[in-house]
Amino acid sequence: MEKNNKDSITAIIIAVIIAFLYISGLPSALFIKIEILDIDWISITLFINIIFSMMLGLFLTKKFIPKFDVGFQTKNFITGLKKYGLSSILTLILFTIAFIIGLQPFDYTPSIWKVIFEGIIYIIGVGIIEEFFCRGLLQNALTKIFENNHLKAILITSLLFGLGHIFGMTNMPFILAASKVLWAVGLGIYFGAIFYLTNNLWLAAILHFIINLSGLPFNFSTSNVYEAHSAVIILITSILLSIYSIYLIRNKDASN
């Protein structure tokens, strides 16, 4: 038990380190500025930092907690995708509709390379690294510390996941920022439930990526601020998704 707690604390420390690097953009933000066509150089810098942070996180995990299972495996991937893929697709559709409504009129025509990089490649990286330090490290560690109280670990991880999104909302009106934090918490509960149900971090990352595809409309707008009714649609969807996720968690706990 003492060894498990020590490994869990180490996992939390690694998660904090990777989260800090990911959110701050360090060290890449200090010296990397690559400009390609109309692709936002900041997204290129952050993507490079994601790769660096991910490699560092994997190295630290392998070095200090080699037996700590973060969930990078193939088992349960296909069955999990069949069971829970539809929920992520429905969420994607509702989120996308909300953003399309809220961002009109679309006043920018991006290059295909901007859409591919910022709308697809970059968010693949986001999905993988966020699931790595949030679910693979932090949620797993808290589950062990709380003696397999999965719901408690998921709720705490999801709250921190939501609060972590505050740093990208400095120019947003308060109501939009608050709703974004709340729906991030709801999504965190969903991703946490998926990880608990399947123990497959790749699946959680893929579903994370699918839902994040809803951000594609932002590539066609010069604004990142959308109407309040769009935020309401997304918030209601996230709440329903979190209720569904807690139901799945309770069912899993009961079966165990």
Secondary structure, DSSP 8 states (H G I E B T S, - for coil): -HHHHHHHHHHHHHHHHHHHHHHH-TTHHHH----BTTB-HHHHHHHHHHHHHHHHHHHHHHHH-TT-----SSTTHHHHHHHHHHHHHHHHHHHHHHHHHHH-S------HHHHHIIIIIHHHHHHHHHHIIIIIIIIHHHHHHTTS-HHHHHHHHHHHHHHGGGGG-TTS-HHHHHHHHHHHHHHHHHHHHHHHHH--HHHHHHHHHHHHGGGGGGGG-S-----HHHHHHHHHHHHHHHHHHHHHHHHHHHH-
